[in-house]
Amino acid sequence: MLRYTDAPGARVHSPRPVVDGARVTLPSRCRLIERLVEETAGSAGMQRLTLVCAPTGFGKTTTIADWLGDDADGTFPVRWLHCTQRDPVALWDAIAAVLRPMSGAPQAEALEPAARVLQLARGLEQSLTLVIDNYELATAASTDMALAELSSVSPRLTLVVIGRRVTLLDGPLVTATTRVRLIGADDLRLTPAEAVELAESLRIPSSPSLTAALERSDGWPLVVRAALNLGSDVLYNDSADGRVWADGQGAALFDPLANLNAFAMASLEIMGEDAKKIVLAASHIDSLSLTHIRDVLESDDATALATVQQLTEQGYLVPVPGPGAPEYRCHRAMRTAFAEFATGSVAHADRKRLYRGRAVEVAATAPFTAFRLFCAAEDFAAAEAVLAHNFATITDEVDGCLPILRAVPEEALHAHPTLTAALLFEEYSLPGIAPSRLGYLLSLWQSGLQRRLPDGLTTSQGHMHLQLLCEAMVMHRVLGNLEEAKQIMHHLEARLSPASVAATPFSPGAPVPAETSRVALTGSGSAPVFYREIAATALSVGDFGRARRNLKRLKRHSEQKIAAPWHGFPHASTRTVTDAEAGTNWLVAALAELAFADMIDGHVRRAGEILFELDEVVAATGAKAPGIAWVGAEVARAHLAQESGDVDLLTVASDRLALVGDRLEPWPLLVIAEAASVRRTRGTELALAHLVSGINDGSRLAPISKSWWHYVVNFEAMLNSSIGNLTRAAELLNADQQDSPPFRLERARLALFSGNDVEALLLAQSVGDPGATKRQRVDRRLITAVAAWGCGRKTEAIAALNAAGELVDKYFLPAMLVSQPFEELREVAVATRDAGGRDIVEAIDDIPEKSRAHRYDRLTEMELRTLVAITEHRNANLAAASLFVTAGTVKKHLASVYRKLGVRDRDAAILRAGRMGLLEHAELPRG
């Protein structure tokens, strides 16, 4: 125990503490003594009660003795009283005996003991400091209140109360009317720096064990002494400066952590059975309430409270501050040793009951803690219920949640699919996870959902019904069952009202009320996941309005958590991620998905603005979207890069996405962005090759989701049309036989490049703006402009191109211009500019030469027959003979064919004509 050496001077002794003879300066203890002196000197009678309250081993009595001394008869007398029994009357009698010689008050033996003391205090004729030690033996509500009154009846009386525990003396009922200076364990404990300084002053060699032991001691002087084994004559020698490290034979066996554990186990030996049960229980969970302690002891409240008081006075239990009923945790110096002993000595079934009891108690206020304890108790049904109602809150704790989920046995994962969903959610974002592992979890999840929702939406409802439906919606989306996913999406959003989000928190120990089935969420702990998954499903089916609506809800929800977070975790919580941190992470997710939605829709300008906002949030906070909710931002960044011609930015996005490329739902959109960039830099032919190879390679890692398949088909068809491979474009478009706006527009483009302006115009005009994306609106106007110009409808063409130009500027879609016939589009653009319309001629001229698309003039019947003949005979003379014309005539027609098809020789003409479908019945050369 710490004590101070004597030194000359006024009532305060030297601030150089001695620990078993070793002198060492401890700054915080020095400051404490100095502050006590200053406050006393400057109080002018205002500070009349000092309470020193801390468990055993904190040097309370020594500190006050060094501050005040024990001069009983000096100018400023100090009298000490030591409580020896739990008898308030004896205390008042002892106080009266001290006050009576110094008081001029008349004797009043008929008064109650406390009243008699008050009368004596009012009559004090000289100053007196009265120190009451070991007050834990006398404390009671009435005694505490009477002492508080005693401290205020006379300016000549100063009270100092020392105890391991008090009832009311440190609480608001007393401090509301009485000024109390409280000196607690926080004031008396060693700081980490002081603990290290103590070890250095003793010349103890540093080691990991020493560092860990001092940290675990939490500054408790008694425990520090035990860890250092300061009483050992084998380890320490006496010197002029006190005790110092001997560095003898015993030094090799010196292990502070082992000493600490030995101290803990020795403490366990001297405990009663009830106390032992409580500390062993507390070592396995984060804190215990008095109710839980009573259940552990299977006793009444009085017995439980008495045992708790004993353990807190001894320091083995530490009160946990909080607004509710008092709770207690095991001191960290003892926790490891007690927990190891409990694992071997307490029956597994008893430990599971302990975990479950605590989990039920805190489920409504500390869901992550409850989830962890339910899993430890192997009550996976309750764990799943808590997880379902607090999915985001629990999975936000990645470092704590993932090991728990990985320890859940396979049969429990199958029976409780929400546990599997959380495990997938956590592992999907981890690079290096084997695809086979993810595939196994997906199959397990699918099987579990089918068992729990055998009839889908019509399955009978329970308190987890909507959570399971949300998981089923995600599963259907991943598997490409978009109609089923869409139905569930509509159902969920209709139930996701603000009123339902603010419902009462779920308690797994309580019966589920009948109206629970009509509630979407029982708190905001799962709201972010619902918002995000509904939005992701809406994007998959092309419902951009619904997607943005739910993403904006997610954004508002996140901003509210940031602006008004819980002021601190509930005292029962073991969370590490604050509301503000979680809100920022989900804000990043909302921004990422909003940028992705705008990019798909074609509002590139707004997508860029959102990405800028997202990057600023990440730079300022270091936040990261939960799971893989960040990938949408990088896909959007890739498309923004190709629209603006920023190859480096595209590389950044591609590299980031490569880490999760084998589990990325919209991975085909990244390949499209890369192919579009290749088109600009290296030409359409190579862009098409990049697209085909990228899709083939990606499909080997992950199949193309139905959500994104039509983007690939239409983009490939567009590239083929642009290079004149009209046959392949037609094959792609005819394979699906879809009549949606994107397919109609691609058929219109195919007709345009085939030279059929009328059909192109009719198909383009059949696509209206309602239900079309912004890209499709621009595309429709560009195709209409070129087709109408070819049909001689120049006014209509100019109006369409002018409208397209406005949208290109508004949404920043210059890359849309590259997919139209270059010469024809430029001709319409010049006419539009000359007519006073929007000028996009410069933007068209900026298209690189190798990327420009051309459509080819139609061949006359004789030119086509000549080409077929030369394809079959490979010789001008033989071809002329088969056509009954001269060789010169064949050469003349071939020259015209070469000009119209934009080629220089026979083989190139045959290849292009074959791609255009002009030689469907001819055998084309290989290669």
Residue pairs with C-beta under 8 A, 6 or more apart in sequence:
1 57
1 59
1 62
1 221
1 222
1 225
2 17
2 18
2 19
2 26
2 29
2 59
2 62
2 63
2 221
3 17
3 18
3 59
3 62
3 66
4 13
4 14
4 15
4 16
4 17
4 18
4 33
4 62
4 63
4 66
5 13
5 14
5 16
5 18
5 23
6 13
6 14
7 13
7 14
7 16
11 37
11 67
11 68
11 69
11 71
11 76
12 33
12 37
12 66
12 67
13 66
13 69
15 25
15 29
15 30
15 33
15 34
16 23
16 24
16 25
17 23
17 24
17 25
17 26
17 29
18 242
19 198
19 202
19 221
19 225
19 230
19 243
20 225
20 230
20 231
20 236
20 242
20 243
21 238
21 242
21 243
22 198
22 201
22 202
22 230
22 241
22 242
22 243
22 244
23 201
23 241
23 242
24 197
24 198
24 201
24 202
25 197
26 190
26 194
26 197
26 198
27 191
27 193
27 194
28 187
28 190
28 191
28 194
29 63
29 188
29 194
32 63
32 183
32 187
32 188
33 63
33 66
33 67
36 50
36 67
36 183
37 67
39 47
39 181
40 47
40 158
45 155
46 179
47 158
47 179
47 181
48 151
48 152
48 155
48 157
48 158
48 159
48 178
48 179
49 147
49 148
49 151
49 158
49 159
49 160
49 161
49 178
49 179
49 180
49 181
50 158
50 159
50 160
50 161
50 180
50 181
50 183
51 161
51 163
51 166
51 169
51 170
51 180
51 181
51 182
51 183
52 60
52 63
52 64
52 160
52 161
52 162
52 163
52 183
52 184
53 60
53 161
53 162
53 163
53 164
53 165
53 166
53 169
53 170
53 182
53 183
53 184
54 60
54 164
54 183
54 184
54 185
54 188
55 164
55 185
55 220
55 312
55 313
55 314
55 315
56 164
56 222
56 313
56 314
56 315
57 220
57 221
57 222
57 223
57 315
58 185
58 188
58 189
58 220
58 221
58 222
58 315
59 188
59 221
60 162
60 163
60 183
60 188
61 133
61 162
63 183
63 188
64 131
64 160
64 162
68 78
68 129
68 131
68 160
69 78
70 78
70 80
71 77
71 78
72 78
72 79
76 127
76 129
77 126
77 127
77 128
77 129
78 129
78 131
79 98
79 128
79 129
79 130
79 131
80 131
80 133
81 91
81 94
81 95
81 98
81 130
81 131
81 132
81 133
82 133
82 134
83 91
83 132
83 133
83 134
83 135
83 136
83 137
83 138
84 90
84 134
84 137
85 137
86 137
86 138
87 138
88 113
88 114
88 138
88 140
88 142
88 143
89 113
90 138
91 132
91 138
91 143
92 113
92 114
92 116
92 117
93 113
95 117
95 130
95 132
95 150
96 113
96 116
96 117
96 120
98 128
98 130
99 117
99 120
99 121
99 124
99 128
99 130
100 120
102 124
102 125
102 126
102 128
103 120
103 121
103 123
103 124
103 125
104 123
104 124
104 125
105 119
105 120
105 122
105 123
106 119
106 123
108 115
108 116
108 119
109 116
111 119
114 142
114 143
114 146
114 150
117 146
117 150
118 146
118 149
118 150
118 153
121 150
121 153
121 154
121 157
122 153
122 154
124 154
124 156
124 157
125 156
126 156
127 156
127 157
127 158
128 156
128 157
128 158
129 158
129 159
129 160
130 157
130 158
130 159
130 160
131 160
131 161
131 162
132 138
132 147
132 159
132 160
132 161
132 162
133 162
133 163
134 162
134 163
135 161
135 162
135 163
135 166
136 163
136 164
136 165
136 166
136 313
139 163
139 165
139 166
139 167
139 169
140 167
141 167
141 168
143 167
144 166
144 167
144 168
144 169
144 174
145 168
145 173
145 174
147 159
147 161
147 169
148 169
148 174
148 177
148 178
148 180
149 178
150 157
150 159
151 157
151 158
151 159
151 178
152 177
152 178
161 169
164 312
164 313
164 314
165 309
165 312
165 313
168 174
169 180
170 180
170 182
170 184
174 180
185 220
188 221
189 218
189 219
189 220
189 221
190 198
190 217
190 219
190 221
190 224
191 219
192 214
192 215
192 219
194 219
195 214
195 217
195 219
195 224
196 214
198 224
198 228
199 206
199 210
199 214
199 228
202 228
202 230
202 236
202 243
202 244
202 245
203 244
203 245
203 247
204 210
204 228
204 245
204 254
205 245
205 247
205 251
207 256
209 255
209 256
209 257
209 258
210 256
212 256
212 257
213 227
213 256
213 257
213 259
213 260
214 224
214 227
214 256
216 257
216 260
216 332
216 333
216 336
217 223
217 224
217 227
217 260
217 333
218 331
218 332
218 333
220 315
220 331
220 333
222 315
223 260
223 263
223 331
223 333
225 231
226 259
226 260
226 262
226 263
227 256
227 257
227 259
227 260
227 263
228 256
228 259
229 235
229 254
229 256
229 259
230 236
230 243
232 250
234 246
234 248
234 249
234 250
235 245
235 246
235 248
235 250
235 251
235 254
236 243
236 244
236 245
236 246
237 243
237 244
237 245
237 246
245 251
260 333
260 337
261 336
261 337
263 333
264 333
264 334
264 336
264 337
264 338
265 337
265 341
267 314
267 316
267 334
268 276
268 279
268 338
268 341
271 279
271 316
272 307
274 297
274 299
274 303
274 307
275 307
275 310
275 311
275 316
277 296
277 297
278 288
278 293
278 296
278 297
278 307
278 308
278 311
278 317
279 311
279 316
279 317
279 330
279 334
279 338
280 338
280 341
280 342
280 345
280 346
281 288
281 292
281 293
281 296
281 342
281 354
282 288
282 317
282 328
282 329
282 330
282 335
282 338
283 330
283 334
283 335
283 336
283 338
283 339
283 342
284 339
284 342
284 343
284 346
284 351
284 354
284 355
285 354
285 355
285 358
285 373
286 329
286 369
286 572
286 574
287 320
287 327
287 328
287 329
287 571
287 572
288 296
288 327
288 328
288 329
288 358
289 325
289 326
289 327
289 361
290 301
290 304
290 305
290 308
290 325
290 326
290 327
291 325
291 361
292 357
292 358
292 361
293 304
293 307
293 308
293 328
294 300
294 301
294 303
294 304
295 357
296 354
296 357
297 303
297 304
297 307
308 317
308 328
311 317
311 328
312 318
312 319
312 328
315 331
316 330
316 331
316 334
317 328
317 329
317 330
317 331
318 328
318 329
318 330
318 331
319 326
319 327
319 328
320 326
320 327
320 328
320 329
320 571
320 572
321 571
322 570
322 571
322 572
323 571
324 571
327 571
327 572
330 338
342 351
343 351
351 376
351 377
352 376
352 377
352 378
352 379
353 377
354 377
355 373
355 374
355 376
355 377
356 373
356 374
356 377
356 379
356 382
358 370
358 373
359 369
359 370
359 371
359 373
359 374
359 377
359 379
359 382
359 386
359 508
360 370
360 382
360 507
360 508
360 509
361 572
362 369
362 370
362 373
362 570
362 572
362 573
363 370
363 382
363 386
363 505
363 506
363 507
363 508
363 509
364 505
364 506
364 507
365 505
365 570
365 572
365 573
366 569
366 570
366 572
366 573
366 574
366 575
367 386
367 389
367 390
367 393
367 394
367 505
367 525
368 390
368 393
368 394
368 397
368 400
368 401
368 573
368 574
368 575
369 572
369 573
369 574
369 575
370 386
370 508
371 383
371 386
371 387
371 390
371 394
371 401
371 404
372 400
372 404
372 574
374 380
374 382
374 383
374 386
374 508
375 383
375 404
375 407
375 408
378 412
380 408
380 412
380 415
380 416
380 419
381 416
382 508
383 416
383 419
384 416
384 418
384 419
384 464
385 463
385 464
385 506
385 508
386 394
386 506
386 508
387 394
387 418
387 419
387 422
388 418
388 463
388 464
388 467
388 468
388 526
389 467
389 505
389 506
389 521
389 522
389 523
389 525
389 526
390 506
390 523
390 525
390 526
391 418
391 421
391 422
391 467
391 525
391 526
391 529
392 525
392 526
392 527
392 528
392 529
392 582
392 586
392 626
393 525
393 526
393 575
393 582
394 401
394 422
394 525
395 401
395 422
395 425
395 426
395 626
395 627
396 577
396 581
396 582
396 585
396 626
397 575
397 576
397 577
398 426
399 576
400 574
400 576
401 422
401 426
402 423
402 426
402 427
405 419
405 422
405 423
405 426
406 423
408 419
408 423
410 444
412 419
413 419
413 420
413 423
413 441
413 444
413 448
414 420
414 444
414 447
414 448
414 451
415 448
415 451
416 448
417 445
417 448
417 449
417 452
417 468
417 471
418 464
418 467
418 468
418 471
420 441
420 444
420 445
420 448
421 445
421 471
421 474
423 441
424 438
424 441
424 442
424 445
425 626
425 627
426 627
427 433
427 437
427 438
427 441
428 438
428 627
428 628
428 660
428 663
429 626
429 627
429 628
429 660
431 659
431 660
433 663
435 662
435 663
435 701
435 702
438 662
438 663
442 478
445 471
445 475
446 475
446 479
449 468
449 471
449 472
449 475
452 459
452 468
453 459
453 468
453 469
453 472
456 472
456 484
456 488
457 469
457 487
457 488
457 491
459 465
461 517
462 512
462 516
462 517
463 506
463 512
463 516
463 517
463 522
465 517
466 492
466 495
466 519
466 520
466 521
467 526
469 488
469 491
469 492
470 488
470 492
470 529
470 530
470 533
470 534
472 484
472 488
473 485
473 488
473 489
473 492
473 533
473 534
473 537
474 485
474 533
474 536
474 537
476 482
476 484
476 485
476 488
477 485
477 536
477 537
477 540
477 665
477 705
477 707
478 665
478 705
480 705
480 706
480 707
482 540
482 541
482 706
482 707
485 537
485 540
485 541
486 537
486 541
488 537
489 534
489 537
489 538
489 541
489 546
492 520
492 530
492 534
493 534
493 546
493 550
495 518
495 519
495 520
496 520
496 521
496 527
496 530
496 531
496 534
497 520
500 518
500 519
500 520
500 521
501 520
501 521
501 523
501 524
501 527
502 524
503 519
503 521
503 522
503 523
504 522
504 523
505 522
505 523
506 522
506 523
516 522
520 530
521 527
521 530
524 557
524 561
527 554
527 557
528 554
528 557
528 558
528 586
528 589
528 626
531 550
531 551
531 553
531 554
531 557
531 590
532 550
532 551
532 554
532 586
532 589
532 590
532 593
532 629
534 546
534 550
535 546
535 547
535 548
535 549
535 550
535 551
535 554
535 593
535 597
536 547
536 593
536 665
538 544
538 545
538 546
538 547
538 550
539 547
539 593
539 596
539 597
539 600
539 707
540 705
540 707
540 708
541 707
542 773
544 597
544 600
544 601
544 773
547 593
547 597
548 594
548 597
551 590
551 593
551 594
551 597
552 590
552 594
554 586
554 589
554 590
554 593
555 587
555 590
555 591
555 594
557 583
557 586
558 583
558 584
558 586
558 587
558 589
558 590
559 583
559 587
560 583
561 579
561 580
561 582
561 583
561 586
562 579
562 580
562 583
562 584
562 587
565 578
565 579
565 580
565 583
566 578
566 579
569 575
569 578
577 585
581 623
584 617
584 621
584 623
585 623
585 624
585 625
585 626
586 625
586 626
587 617
587 623
588 614
588 617
588 618
588 623
588 624
588 625
588 629
588 630
588 633
589 625
589 626
589 629
589 630
591 610
591 611
591 613
591 614
591 617
591 633
592 614
592 625
592 629
592 630
592 631
592 632
592 633
592 636
593 629
593 632
594 610
595 607
595 610
595 611
595 614
595 632
595 633
595 636
595 637
596 607
596 632
596 633
596 635
596 636
596 666
597 632
598 604
598 606
598 607
598 610
598 636
599 607
599 635
599 636
599 639
599 640
600 669
600 773
601 773
601 774
601 775
602 773
602 774
602 775
602 776
602 777
602 778
602 811
602 813
603 774
603 811
604 639
604 640
604 643
604 811
604 812
604 813
605 810
605 811
605 812
606 811
607 636
607 639
607 640
608 640
608 812
610 636
611 633
611 636
611 637
611 640
614 633
617 623
618 624
624 630
625 633
628 660
628 663
628 664
631 657
631 660
631 664
631 666
632 666
634 653
634 656
634 657
634 670
635 653
635 657
635 666
635 669
635 670
635 673
637 649
637 650
637 652
637 653
638 650
638 653
638 654
638 657
638 669
638 670
638 673
638 674
639 669
639 672
639 673
639 676
640 646
640 649
641 647
641 648
641 649
641 650
641 652
641 653
641 673
641 677
642 650
642 673
642 674
642 676
642 677
642 680
642 815
643 812
643 813
643 814
643 815
645 677
645 680
647 677
647 681
650 673
650 674
650 677
653 670
653 673
654 670
654 674
657 664
657 667
657 670
661 667
661 698
661 701
661 702
662 701
662 702
663 702
664 670
664 702
665 705
665 707
665 708
666 705
666 707
666 708
667 698
667 702
668 695
668 698
668 704
668 708
668 709
668 711
668 712
669 708
669 711
671 690
671 691
671 694
671 695
671 698
671 712
672 691
672 711
672 712
672 715
674 690
674 694
675 687
675 688
675 690
675 691
675 694
675 715
675 719
676 687
676 815
678 686
678 687
678 690
679 686
679 687
679 719
679 818
679 851
680 815
680 818
680 848
680 851
681 848
682 850
683 848
683 850
683 851
684 719
684 722
684 723
684 850
684 851
684 853
685 723
687 719
688 716
688 719
688 720
688 723
691 712
691 715
691 716
691 719
692 716
695 704
695 712
698 704
704 712
710 736
710 738
710 740
710 742
710 743
711 742
713 732
713 733
713 735
713 736
714 742
714 743
714 745
714 746
716 732
717 728
717 729
717 732
717 733
717 746
717 749
717 750
718 729
718 746
718 749
718 819
720 726
720 728
720 729
720 732
720 915
721 729
721 746
721 749
721 750
721 752
721 753
721 853
722 753
722 818
722 819
722 853
723 853
723 915
724 753
724 854
724 855
724 856
724 901
724 912
724 915
724 916
725 915
725 916
726 750
726 753
726 754
726 915
726 916
726 917
727 914
727 915
727 916
727 917
727 920
728 915
729 746
729 750
729 753
730 750
730 917
733 743
733 746
733 747
733 750
736 743
741 767
741 771
741 772
741 776
742 776
744 763
744 764
744 766
744 767
745 763
745 764
745 767
745 776
745 779
745 780
745 783
747 763
748 759
748 760
748 761
748 763
748 764
748 767
748 780
748 783
748 787
749 760
749 779
749 783
749 819
751 757
751 759
751 760
751 763
751 787
752 760
752 783
752 786
752 787
752 820
752 821
752 855
753 821
753 853
753 855
754 855
754 916
755 855
755 856
755 857
755 858
757 786
757 787
757 788
757 790
757 791
758 787
758 791
760 783
760 786
760 787
760 790
761 783
761 784
761 787
761 788
761 791
761 793
764 780
764 783
764 784
764 787
765 780
765 784
767 776
767 780
769 777
772 780
774 807
774 811
774 813
775 813
775 816
777 807
778 804
778 807
778 808
778 811
778 813
778 816
779 816
779 819
781 800
781 801
781 803
781 804
781 807
782 800
782 801
782 804
782 816
782 817
782 819
782 820
782 825
783 820
784 796
784 797
784 800
785 797
785 798
785 800
785 801
785 804
785 825
785 828
786 797
786 820
786 821
786 824
786 825
786 828
787 797
788 794
788 796
788 797
788 800
789 797
789 824
789 827
789 828
789 831
790 824
794 831
797 828
797 831
798 828
798 831
798 832
798 835
798 837
801 825
801 828
801 829
801 832
801 837
801 838
801 840
802 832
802 837
802 838
804 816
804 840
805 832
805 837
805 838
805 839
805 840
806 838
807 813
808 814
808 816
808 817
808 840
808 843
809 838
814 843
814 846
817 825
817 840
817 843
817 844
817 847
818 847
818 851
818 852
818 853
819 853
820 853
821 853
821 854
821 855
822 844
822 847
822 852
822 853
822 854
823 854
824 855
825 844
826 841
826 844
826 845
829 839
829 840
829 841
829 844
830 841
832 838
832 839
832 840
833 839
833 840
833 841
854 902
856 900
856 901
856 902
856 912
856 916
857 900
858 900
859 867
859 897
859 900
859 901
859 918
860 896
862 893
863 893
863 896
863 897
863 900
864 918
865 883
866 879
866 883
866 890
866 893
866 894
866 897
867 893
867 894
867 897
867 909
867 910
867 913
867 918
867 919
868 919
868 922
869 879
869 882
869 883
869 890
870 876
870 879
870 890
870 894
870 906
870 910
871 910
871 913
871 919
871 922
871 923
871 924
871 925
872 879
872 882
872 922
872 923
873 879
873 882
874 906
876 887
876 890
876 891
876 894
877 887
879 890
880 886
880 887
880 889
880 890
883 889
883 890
894 906
894 909
897 909
897 913
898 904
898 905
898 909
901 908
901 909
901 912
901 913
901 916
902 912
903 909
903 912
907 925
910 919
910 924
910 925
911 924
911 925
913 919
914 922
914 924
